[in-house]
Amino acid sequence: MTEAALIEIGSPELTAAINPYGAELTHLRDAEGRELMTNADPAFWTGHAPILFPIVGGLNGDTLRLDGAHYTMGKHGFARRSSFAVVEHSAARAVFLLEDSAETLAVYPRKFALRLTYSIEGATLAINAEIENRESDRTLPASFGFHPAFAWPLPYGKPRAEHRIVFAVDEPEPLRELTPGGLIVAQERPSPLEDGRTLRLRDALFEQDALIWDAVRSQSVRYGAETGPQLRVDFADTPMLGIWTKPGAAYVCIEPWHGIADPEGFTGVFTAKPGVFEVAPGESKTCAIQVTLER
């Protein structure tokens, strides 16, 4: 990650630090200063919570097809490797802005503004992403995703093996699988959830990459050990969910998405890609999550 001065916000119950490079949440700490995010061990992954825009996942051949032309774009898009302007900063709120540029227009031919607002009230961190279409006569097709990596185990003395993720409602549908190159395969994966809602975390779940719900019913999950403090993640605006780690790592990612990787062999236009939304000229779309520390 590129070094930059971190922007800090907080309340008596929770503090956060955000890197303007990528507008990426890098620290989330409780009132006692205990870290709730990944340790970013380079042996596994140095990310913390990248912002995924204008795609989620990978494109077949890294190729985006739009307006009769082909463009090259890497996995998860360019926002996570872009410098955002800090346009507002107060004790409990910070706003970051990324606008189109010659560099973005060369790979994504749309004028846009992406605003990330981080705010803390009590024990809740809210992250709001506003995607604005600055085109006068064309829609803005895009996907968007959050990718926060939380400490596994959480810093409350419970063993790693006791941690679980519990969905708000039953999730009976099978999951999607990825090719080694990161594309969605047609074959589905049986759900690993116990009682329809509970994912007991273990490294073996992630030997074939992320767990992917492409039509998640829940709008929130709780993460942690069965007793003691937990994190509740709310994601009413995103219809897909990924959960991921690398076996042995000290983090687990809970990733609400509005978008997904290309299906294997996909050669269609970007607007036909699963999970892509289109924002009308001059309009905006918002995706938001809230992370609450429940004691």
Backbone hydrogen bonds, N-H to C=O, Kabsch-Sander energy under -0.5 kcal/mol:
donor,donor_aa,acceptor,acceptor_aa,energy
7,I,18,I,-3.0
8,E,6,L,-0.6
9,I,16,A,-2.3
10,G,91,A,-2.2
11,S,14,L,-2.9
15,T,29,R,-2.4
16,A,9,I,-2.8
17,A,27,H,-2.0
18,I,7,I,-2.6
19,N,24,E,-3.0
22,G,20,P,-1.0
22,G,82,S,-2.8
23,A,20,P,-0.6
24,E,19,N,-1.8
24,E,21,Y,-0.5
25,L,23,A,-0.5
25,L,49,A,-0.6
26,T,17,A,-3.0
27,H,17,A,-1.6
29,R,15,T,-2.7
30,D,34,R,-1.9
31,A,13,E,-0.7
33,G,30,D,-2.2
36,L,28,L,-3.4
38,T,149,A,-2.0
44,F,41,D,-2.4
45,W,41,D,-1.9
52,L,50,P,-0.5
52,L,145,G,-2.7
53,F,51,I,-0.7
53,F,76,H,-1.2
58,G,182,G,-0.8
62,D,59,L,-2.6
63,T,60,N,-1.2
64,L,62,D,-0.5
64,L,71,Y,-3.3
65,R,63,T,-0.5
66,L,64,L,-0.6
66,L,69,A,-2.2
69,A,66,L,-1.8
71,Y,64,L,-2.4
73,M,62,D,-2.3
73,M,71,Y,-0.5
76,H,57,G,-2.8
77,G,74,G,-2.0
79,A,53,F,-2.1
81,R,78,F,-1.5
82,S,79,A,-1.7
84,F,20,P,-2.6
84,F,82,S,-0.6
85,A,97,L,-2.9
87,V,85,A,-0.9
87,V,95,V,-2.1
88,E,95,V,-1.3
90,S,93,R,-3.3
93,R,90,S,-0.5
94,A,118,Y,-2.5
95,V,88,E,-2.4
96,F,116,L,-2.6
97,L,85,A,-2.5
98,L,114,L,-2.3
100,D,112,F,-1.8
105,L,101,S,-2.9
106,A,102,A,-1.1
107,V,104,T,-1.5
108,Y,104,T,-2.2
110,R,108,Y,-2.8
113,A,132,E,-1.6
114,L,98,L,-3.2
115,R,113,A,-0.5
115,R,130,E,-2.4
116,L,96,F,-2.5
117,T,115,R,-0.6
117,T,128,N,-2.9
118,Y,94,A,-2.9
118,Y,116,L,-0.6
119,S,126,A,-2.2
120,I,92,A,-2.2
121,E,124,T,-2.2
124,T,121,E,-1.8
125,L,291,V,-3.0
126,A,119,S,-3.2
126,A,124,T,-0.5
127,I,289,I,-2.9
128,N,117,T,-2.6
129,A,287,C,-3.2
130,E,115,R,-2.7
130,E,128,N,-0.5
131,I,129,A,-0.6
131,I,285,K,-3.3
132,E,113,A,-3.1
132,E,130,E,-0.7
133,N,283,E,-2.8
134,R,111,K,-2.2
134,R,132,E,-0.7
140,L,279,V,-2.4
142,A,277,F,-2.4
143,S,54,P,-2.0
144,F,258,H,-1.5
145,G,52,L,-1.9
146,F,256,P,-2.6
149,A,48,H,-2.3
150,F,148,P,-0.6
150,F,252,V,-2.6
151,A,36,L,-2.2
152,W,250,A,-1.6
156,Y,154,L,-1.8
162,E,159,P,-1.5
163,H,160,R,-1.6
164,R,224,G,-2.0
165,I,199,L,-2.4
166,V,222,R,-2.8
167,F,165,I,-0.5
167,F,197,R,-2.7
168,A,220,S,-1.7
171,E,196,G,-2.6
175,L,189,R,-3.5
176,R,212,I,-2.4
177,E,187,Q,-0.7
179,T,183,L,-2.8
182,G,179,T,-2.2
184,I,262,D,-2.5
185,V,177,E,-2.2
189,R,175,L,-3.1
194,E,198,T,-3.5
197,R,194,E,-1.8
198,T,194,E,-2.7
199,L,165,I,-3.1
199,L,197,R,-0.5
200,R,198,T,-0.7
201,L,163,H,-1.5
201,L,199,L,-0.7
205,L,202,R,-1.5
206,F,203,D,-2.0
207,E,204,A,-1.2
209,D,206,F,-1.5
211,L,243,I,-3.0
212,I,176,R,-0.7
212,I,210,A,-0.5
213,W,211,L,-0.5
213,W,241,L,-3.1
214,D,212,I,-0.7
216,V,213,W,-0.5
216,V,239,P,-1.7
221,V,233,V,-2.0
222,R,166,V,-2.2
223,Y,231,L,-3.2
224,G,164,R,-2.2
226,E,162,E,-0.6
230,Q,294,E,-2.8
231,L,223,Y,-2.8
232,R,292,T,-2.8
233,V,221,V,-2.8
233,V,231,L,-0.5
234,D,232,R,-0.5
234,D,290,Q,-2.6
235,F,219,Q,-3.1
237,D,288,A,-0.7
238,T,235,F,-1.2
240,M,257,W,-2.0
241,L,213,W,-2.4
242,G,255,E,-2.5
243,I,211,L,-2.2
244,W,253,C,-1.7
249,A,246,K,-2.8
252,V,150,F,-2.1
253,C,244,W,-3.4
254,I,148,P,-1.7
255,E,242,G,-3.3
255,E,253,C,-0.6
257,W,240,M,-2.6
258,H,144,F,-3.2
260,I,274,P,-1.0
262,D,58,G,-2.7
264,E,184,I,-3.5
266,F,263,P,-2.3
270,F,65,R,-3.5
272,A,269,V,-1.8
273,K,270,F,-1.7
276,V,273,K,-1.9
277,F,142,A,-2.8
279,V,140,L,-2.3
282,G,133,N,-1.3
282,G,135,E,-0.6
283,E,280,A,-2.3
285,K,131,I,-2.0
287,C,129,A,-2.3
289,I,127,I,-2.2
290,Q,234,D,-1.7
291,V,125,L,-3.1
292,T,232,R,-2.7
292,T,290,Q,-0.5
293,L,123,A,-2.3
294,E,230,Q,-3.2
294,E,292,T,-0.7
295,R,293,L,-0.6
